[in-house]
């Protein structure tokens, strides 16, 4: 019986496994399982597991400033512990800069919706908030607080530093949100809530 003709090559077929894994892991915001990576890249899970372990070992052997860790059931890049002084210096240097409008709006959404996931914050604001969320965490204004039971997504809340910077004794001193919300008949709730929340927080400063 003649062998079946091979199908046409897809874009994934021509991408080498290790570079593909590196590219994906550069953009993930939470640890990603090898099973998920294998599914996305249409490669055997055993091959993905092996490639991830080899990448982790290569980074360590090369003394790179980052490392690939297996944490909470998945893989993700982290800065190497030995480089902590440099990272700390960079983060502390950024403390003196004013928050951008995007950071203020993101912080406002977290303040009113906490505990809340990154994806939910992005949905409320209508834009990807991953970079801004990292900035807020680095500034000590936001912190992780468990995960959603249904999805496993990391949840975030504001910190005591946030209260100190805002001059609040507690979250109950945040202004009521309702007066800042437009009529429900005129807008979509999620797309407008981010601006309304930001205005409410601005009033409390």
Order of alpha helices (4+ residues) and beta strands (2+ residues): alpha-alpha-alpha-beta-beta-alpha-alpha-beta-alpha-alpha-beta-beta-alpha-alpha
